């Protein structure tokens, strides 16, 4: 887990919202899904690849929405309006004037609404696995309102119960190709993030949103990415966003996982697209200035003592690709061995959490 400090700010109605920052670089805000916990997410096999990929190049701001994680658990006012105002309170408390946004799942409508209301503050917008219309607003998608009702009923009776059928349904919907470790991770996140009652209230509010009018007013460059066989949010919702948002780029990913697995081929493709689209870090001075973002990620893992196999698994690339990157890093750093590269990297703060 990185060295992050959790802070709190008051929202419009006095609710305390927890937020944290990790990494350095251009500011990027990761809008929360409806199930978050600032501390636990760094231990989650589902969330950690996202946090590492973004923190490696950006000053990443995250927060727990009301009703979740370390924020106030009062969700009586859970609605799109309260979520947008909570977000505004967080970025003001963090002192961010202009930044990029990443909206995943429930975070997408919040990001869209904020970007439409405050175009002067949003530099770029990424929407992944998300939607403009909640399940109860998808009249063109067969059985979506019926599925929404079943989901709410199952949350109320099976939330955070490891042996309940809901746990398997829930985890499978988000990561159908996940392992037993992924299943356990989703269960632990449920326990840490919210009570069954709060989860039901948040989910109900999520199902009622419709930000299509706001999406048509988004003025910043926008990347819409969606897994082709996403069971949690139909890919048609991603296509709709790309059609409604002026000039949006659409990235279709060959995956069945709503939260992609770090080892599947589509994951590095998404990471590369994020690095290409989001504002790039300022060039570094000295021998590390010529390294690409991916080479800096690799050097960080190298400095931690990981071997090529472990680095490949961590980044979702083959060992052959790792070897090629390592050779390029050695050439740019003008070193002859792995040991020399590690010493040089650690002296510069790589692999130490600095």
Secondary structure, DSSP 4 states (H G I P E B T S, - for coil): ------EEEE-TTS-EEEEEEES-SEEEEEE--SS--TTGGGG-TTTHHHHHHHHTTEEEEEEPPTTSTTS----TT-SHHHHHHHHHHHHHHTT-SSEEEEEETHHHHHHHHHHHH-TTTEEEEEEES--SB-GGG-TTSTTHHHHHHHHHHHHHHHTT-TTSHHHHHHHHHH-TT--HHHHHHHHHHHHHH--HHHHHHHHHHHHT-B-HHHHTT--SEEEEEEETT-SSS-HHHHHHHHHHSTT-EEEEE--S-SS--TTSHHHHHHHHHHHHHSPPPPPPPGGGTT--HHHHHHHHHHHTT--HHHHHHHHT--HHHHHHHHHHHHHHHT-SSHHHHHHHHHHTTTTTT-
